[in-house]
Amino acid sequence: MAAGNDGANKPEDDDPFGYLYADGQAAGAQPPQGGGYGYPGPAPAQPGVPRTSYNQVRTVGERQYGHHQQQPYVPPQQQAPYGQPQAQYAAPETYGAQPGPRTAPIPSQRGGSGRGPNTKGLLTGAIAVVAVVVIGIAAAVISNSGGEKDKDGQAGGSPSSGPPATVSEQPSTTPSAEKTPEELPKQDAATLTLGGSAATEKTVAGAEGVGGVYVSGFDARGASVTWKASMPTGGKYRLTVRYAIPAADANATLTVNGKANSLPLGLKNFIHSTDPNLEKNWQTTWAPVDLQKGDNEIKISCEQGNQCNVLLDWLEVTPAPAE
């Protein structure tokens, strides 16, 4: 059969299946009434019995799939125009079929291999991120505290990498490098060995000896006081003497271990007092002495040429000044 119109009087004669298409229907094509082209003819109608043949020719798009309910035949003249939805294309529910329950897909319980989200992997990643952040913050805090410590208490700018110093609770048995001051002797004059006219007295106020007792009667030749001083070590020292004079210079002879000093012990009016009252003229003087370790004999006496009008309060050995 040639394509196109071969001169037949009717369009349906050109295409026996034209009634199946919209353009054929618009041209007046009708389905064959007595069968043909391999299709059986319509079965005789029986009153009250619907047609059950499945071999009838259907308009294109009319046949339904997946549904066993037979739809009544609608002649092409009663069908909806081309391009509009057909009633036969309604949802399956409209034909009485009950839709089955939908079930959600079950997520896989194995991380990374199922259809569901990999919650275990996500949780592991989140924990790793938090751990990295915490470590970074801790490192920054340690670095800042180390820098402040260097700034306040260390000369360097980097924190020490060694182990922290530990404080021992055991007392140290190592002797201190600092030398403790030696206890040097001191003695009241009233307790010394007196010679000549020297005697104890306490009528003049201001003496620092025990009970305010001091040595008087020293203004006569031969008067003396002798002190046995025990020294921890030998060396150069000072002999300091406290005394009182009637606002006039005095002096005496100093003898150490049997050797008299070349210079007299000066008992001068160092406070430059003009009042002869003895209680207002207590003062101190000193002289250099060489002492040996152990016992030393120190003697102060009034000899020929000395001016000895003086009261003696106490004697003390003190360290010599550094040279």
C-alpha positions in Angstrom: 0.0 0.0 0.0 1.5 3.3 -1.0 1.8 6.1 1.5 -0.6 9.0 1.2 -3.9 9.2 -0.7 -4.0 6.8 -3.6 -7.2 8.1 -4.9 -9.6 6.2 -2.8 -13.0 7.8 -2.2 -12.8 7.5 1.6 -9.9 8.3 4.0 -10.5 5.0 5.9 -9.9 3.2 2.6 -6.4 4.6 2.6 -5.6 3.4 6.1 -7.7 0.8 7.5 -6.3 1.6 11.0 -6.9 5.3 10.7 -9.8 5.2 13.2 -7.2 4.4 15.8 -5.7 7.9 15.6 -7.1 11.3 16.2 -6.5 12.7 12.8 -8.1 9.6 11.3 -11.1 10.1 13.5 -11.3 13.7 12.5 -11.4 12.6 8.9 -14.4 10.3 9.7 -12.6 6.9 9.9 -14.8 4.2 11.4 -13.7 0.8 12.8 -14.7 -2.1 10.7 -18.1 -3.5 11.7 -17.7 -7.0 10.5 -14.2 -7.7 11.6 -11.3 -7.9 9.2 -7.6 -7.5 9.1 -7.2 -10.5 11.4 -9.7 -9.2 14.0 -12.8 -11.1 14.8 -16.2 -9.5 14.5 -18.2 -8.4 17.4 -19.9 -11.2 19.4 -23.6 -11.1 19.5 -24.8 -9.0 22.4 -26.7 -10.8 25.2 -29.0 -8.8 27.3 -27.5 -8.1 30.8 -24.1 -9.8 30.0 -21.2 -7.4 29.5 -18.7 -8.1 26.8 -15.7 -10.0 28.0 -13.5 -10.3 24.9 -10.0 -9.1 25.3 -9.3 -9.2 21.6 -11.2 -6.2 20.6 -9.4 -3.5 18.9 -8.7 -0.5 21.2 -7.9 3.1 20.5 -4.3 3.9 21.0 -3.7 4.7 24.7 -7.0 3.1 25.8 -5.6 -0.3 27.0 -4.8 -0.4 30.7 -1.9 -2.4 32.1 -1.5 -3.8 35.5 -5.2 -3.8 36.2 -7.6 -6.6 35.5 -10.8 -4.8 35.7 -12.5 -4.6 32.3 -13.4 -1.1 31.2 -16.5 -0.5 29.0 -15.9 0.3 25.5 -16.3 4.0 24.6 -17.0 4.7 20.9 -14.6 7.2 19.4 -17.4 9.7 19.0 -17.9 9.8 22.8 -14.2 9.9 23.6 -12.6 13.1 24.8 -10.9 15.3 22.2 -7.2 14.6 21.6 -4.9 16.1 24.1 -7.3 16.0 27.0 -7.0 13.5 29.8 -9.1 10.3 29.4 -11.2 9.0 32.3 -9.5 5.7 31.9 -6.2 7.2 33.1 -7.4 7.9 36.6 -5.4 6.6 39.5 -5.9 2.9 40.3 -7.7 3.8 43.5 -10.6 5.1 41.5 -11.3 1.6 40.2 -11.8 0.1 43.6 -8.2 -1.1 44.2 -6.8 -0.4 47.6 -3.3 0.9 47.5 -0.8 -1.2 49.5 1.0 0.2 52.5 4.3 2.0 51.8 7.2 1.0 53.9 10.2 3.3 54.4 13.6 1.8 53.4 15.4 0.3 56.3 18.7 2.1 56.8 21.7 -0.1 56.9 23.2 -0.9 60.2 26.7 -1.2 58.8 28.5 2.1 58.5 29.3 3.1 54.9 27.8 0.1 53.1 24.0 0.6 53.3 21.5 3.1 52.0 21.1 5.0 55.3 23.4 7.7 56.6 26.8 6.6 58.1 26.1 7.9 61.6 29.0 6.1 63.2 31.4 7.7 60.7 29.9 11.1 61.3 30.2 10.7 65.1 33.8 9.6 64.9 34.7 12.6 62.8 32.9 15.0 65.2 34.8 13.5 68.1 38.1 13.9 66.3 37.4 17.5 65.5 36.6 18.3 69.1 39.8 16.5 70.3 41.9 18.6 67.9 40.3 21.8 69.2 40.8 20.9 72.9 44.5 20.0 72.3 45.1 23.3 70.5 43.5 25.3 73.3 45.6 23.4 75.9 48.8 24.0 74.0 48.0 27.8 73.7 47.3 28.0 77.5 50.5 26.2 78.4 52.5 28.4 76.0 51.1 31.6 77.4 51.6 30.6 81.0 55.2 29.6 80.2 55.9 33.0 78.5 54.6 34.9 81.5 56.7 32.8 83.8 59.8 33.6 81.8 58.9 37.3 81.7 58.6 37.5 85.5 61.0 35.0 86.9 63.5 33.8 84.2 66.1 35.5 82.0 65.3 33.4 79.0 62.2 33.7 76.7 61.5 29.9 76.2 59.9 27.7 78.8 62.1 25.1 80.4 61.7 21.6 78.9 63.2 19.8 81.9 61.3 18.1 84.7 59.8 20.3 87.4 62.0 20.9 90.4 61.1 19.1 93.5 61.4 20.6 97.0 63.1 18.2 99.5 61.5 18.0 102.9 64.7 16.7 104.5 66.8 19.2 106.4 70.1 20.0 104.8 73.1 18.7 106.6 75.5 20.8 104.5 76.9 23.7 106.6 75.9 27.1 105.3 78.5 29.0 103.3 77.8 32.1 105.3 80.1 32.5 108.3 78.2 33.0 111.5 79.4 35.9 113.7 81.7 34.9 116.4 80.6 35.5 120.0 83.2 37.9 121.4 83.6 38.4 125.1 82.2 41.4 127.0 82.6 42.0 130.8 81.5 44.5 133.4 84.5 46.4 134.9 83.2 45.7 138.4 83.7 42.0 137.9 87.3 42.2 136.8 90.4 41.8 138.9 91.0 45.2 140.6 94.4 46.5 141.6 95.8 49.5 143.6 93.2 52.0 144.6 90.5 50.8 142.2 87.2 49.9 143.8 83.5 49.3 142.9 80.9 52.0 143.4 77.4 52.8 142.2 76.7 56.4 143.3 76.8 57.9 139.9 73.8 57.2 137.7 74.0 56.0 134.1 76.2 53.0 134.4 75.2 50.0 132.4 76.8 47.3 134.6 74.7 44.9 136.6 73.0 46.9 139.4 74.6 50.1 138.1 78.0 49.2 139.6 81.2 50.6 138.1 84.9 51.0 139.0 86.1 54.2 140.6 89.3 55.4 142.5 91.2 55.0 139.2 92.9 58.4 139.5 95.9 57.1 141.6 99.0 55.7 140.2 99.0 51.8 140.3 95.2 51.5 140.1 94.2 48.8 137.5 91.6 46.4 136.2 92.7 43.0 134.6 90.5 40.9 132.3 91.0 37.2 131.3 89.3 37.2 127.9 88.9 33.9 126.0 88.9 34.3 122.2 87.4 31.7 119.7 90.1 32.7 117.1 93.2 34.8 117.1 93.7 38.0 115.1 93.3 41.7 115.1 90.4 43.1 117.2 89.2 46.3 118.9 89.0 46.7 122.6 86.0 48.9 123.4 85.7 50.6 126.8 82.7 52.6 128.3 83.7 55.3 130.8 82.8 58.6 132.3 84.9 61.7 132.9 84.3 65.2 134.4 84.2 66.9 130.9 88.1 66.7 130.8 90.3 64.4 128.7 91.9 61.4 130.4 94.1 58.4 129.4 95.5 55.1 130.7 98.0 52.4 129.9 96.8 49.3 127.9 98.7 46.0 128.3 97.9 42.9 126.3 99.4 39.5 127.2 102.2 41.3 129.1 103.0 43.7 126.3 102.1 47.4 126.8 100.9 49.4 123.8 103.1 52.1 122.6 100.2 54.5 122.6 98.1 55.2 125.7 94.4 54.3 125.7 92.6 57.6 124.9 89.7 58.4 127.3 88.9 61.8 125.8 85.9 64.1 125.9 84.5 62.9 122.6 81.0 64.3 123.2 82.5 67.8 123.9 80.6 68.2 127.1 81.2 71.3 129.3 79.2 70.0 132.3 81.6 68.3 134.9 78.7 66.2 136.2 79.9 62.6 135.6 76.5 61.0 135.0 76.1 63.3 131.9 79.4 62.2 130.4 79.2 58.5 129.8 80.8 57.6 126.4 82.9 55.0 124.6 86.4 54.7 123.1 88.4 51.8 121.5 92.0 50.8 120.8 93.4 48.1 118.3 94.6 44.9 119.9 96.2 41.6 118.7 94.7 38.7 120.5 95.5 35.0 120.4 93.1 32.0 120.3 92.1 31.0 123.8 92.9 33.0 126.9 94.2 36.6 126.8 95.2 38.9 129.6 94.0 42.5 129.0 95.0 45.1 131.6 94.1 48.8 131.9 96.2 50.7 134.5 97.1 54.2 135.7 100.8 54.6 135.2 103.4 57.4 135.3 102.3 60.2 133.0 98.7 59.1 132.7 95.7 61.3 133.6 93.4 58.8 135.1 90.4 60.7 136.6 87.9 58.3 135.1 85.1 55.8 136.0 85.1 52.4 134.1 81.7 50.8 133.2 82.5 47.7 130.9 85.0 46.3 128.4 84.2 44.4 125.2 86.1 42.9 122.3 84.7 43.9 118.9 85.7 43.0 115.3 88.4 45.1 113.7 87.2 47.1 110.6 88.1 45.6 107.2 91.2 47.2 105.7 
